[in-house]
Amino acid sequence: MKKIILVRHGLTDFLAAGRYQGHSDPPLNAEGRRQIENSAPRFSGEKPEIIFCSVLQRARESAEILNRELNLEIHEDVRLREMSFGDWEGRTYDEIIEKFPEAFEWWNKDLTNFRPSGGESLTELVSRVHEFYEAIKNRSEEVVAVVAHGGVIRAFMVELMGLRLDSFWSFELDLASVTVIDLEKESRVHV
């Protein structure tokens, strides 16, 4: 593999309402489908040879839209799910602060190791993304696409760019964004 294309899924009603999604499984809404359709020319222009995607329907539907003209194999992988926010899922930022004030304060103090009740830590997310990358990095395809979630894409960027885990939240990723990491060049990231 020489290049990896990372695509974030489109908008859902949960996101439109400012709700944490995590492992919750809302579908794309009409705007989300439009966003992905608009990203399709950029995606296909990178000439992916295979697509991996999260098992969550917002990512799977995004991969299917991107794949309409390419007709590539799409492989779902549970390791590409978004970070689980446990009891925080389905709630807004303000609702989380109100209902879980001590936990939220702890999260702000230790962003890498804190785990919401029933959820997972950032360290755990990065570990499973690393496991997925190790499983695919020696594939024969030169260009591999991954359609997933903001947290998963940030984890890839930290991993592939050799950054410290505390830089995870430094990346702002638009919905339906296409990020290309060239694994053979010095300047490797193209957004």
Secondary structure, DSSP 8 states (H G I E B T S, - for coil): --EEEEEE---BHHHHTTB--TT----B-HHHHHHHHHHHHHHHHT--SEEEE-SSHHHHHHHHHHTTTT---EEE-GGGS----GGGTT-BHHHHHHH-HHHHHHHHH-TTT---TTS--HHHHHHHHHHHHHHHTT-S-SEEEEEE-HHHHHHHHHHHHT--GGGGGG----TT-EEEEETTSSS-EE-
